[in-house]
Amino acid sequence: MPKQPLDWQRKNEHIFLSEKFYQESNSEFNQLQILAKSIPDTSTSQINIQFQWQDQLPIMSAPIYINAMTGGAPQVTEVNSQLSKVAKALNIPLAVGSMSNYLRYPQEMIIKNSYQIVRQNNPHGLLFANVSAQTPWAKAQQAVDLIQADFLQVHLNAAQEIVMSEGEVDFNWSQNLQTIIQNVNVPVIIKEVGCGMTSQTVQHLQDLGATIIDISGRGGTNFVQIENERNHSLDYSFLNDWGLTTLESLIDIEPQNLPITILASGGIRTPLDAIKCLILGAKAVGIAAPVLHSLKHQGLQQTIINGQKWLQQFTDLMTLLGCHNLQQLSQINYRFKGDLWSFYQQKYCT
Ligand code: FNR
């Protein structure tokens, strides 16, 4: 197993570098201005923010999930263990990080444990497995089975692979994505890893059979930046702004007009950011680096308390908007400012 130490090391480096580049806020969200109500005609006790991903699945506290981060190395087992405790305490779903290391070394107990711990800690919680786009469908099913996942995330990370010195640069993915969607026995979420998606990509994925898509846009964790820091032979910093931001993706895609489920992630740092994504038509919102950041600096108990406060503030915002349930968010009016307004104009006003 010659590559194993390198595969392990990468997992640690991703966590270290995401923290190194971590930013507490994402100013792009200021460019979406909600037209607030002065008379909301409701109270916090009348608000329901619960969210059910699909019939038969348990009802979650909110349309929020902890997005894919880690697994596949002994040093990150404790991180996954803590993430699953946060997810359980808040009653929200958790996605594990890429399960490629498990699929590469399926007999290695130490690798298996780093993923299985999330199911052991949360036997009835909602879990997402995570594989790369070139994973053969039977292997993707194996990843789902290992943690009895309720959904499978398949990540699209072309820019990351280009910048990684050890990246896999064959991006002939379409056929395989279709095969995964058709054969795996749980619903599949196709996701980006922080470069966003255009309406064209979303249409292409729909043509392949995708029904749930996480556009994971730019604005938060930036894998071009992270891999560029790891790559000591070539400088790709000119790609730092590759792709679309989370809000640009949502504007381009217009989720409210699509027959499929759009999820938003990438740079969501406050409950207000999350609400804005839902107003633009996302059905749920994923958060990754902020949870790691909180665990590192404040520990498990405080991270759970921070999460509870977050959900409380989310409810407060719904009250302020006069929305009794999540569906009513689609009726909220808003305006775009600055760069977002010119992005919108170029798409819809020419
Ligand atoms: C990630 N992300 C990620 N995504 C994925 O599909 N598979 C993976 O293995 C990983 N690994 C990973 C490691 C670390 C340390 C971080 C912080 C993130 C990407 C993640 O799911 C999400 O799409 C982006 O991080 C954007 O969200 P945030 O971090 O800005 O909230």
Residues whose N, C-alpha, C, O or C-beta is under 5 A from the ligand:
A	BS01	FNR	H14 I15 S18 N67 A68 M69 T70 G97 S98 N130 H155 E192 V193 G194 S216 G220 T221 S265 G266 G267 I268 G286 I287 A288 A289 P290
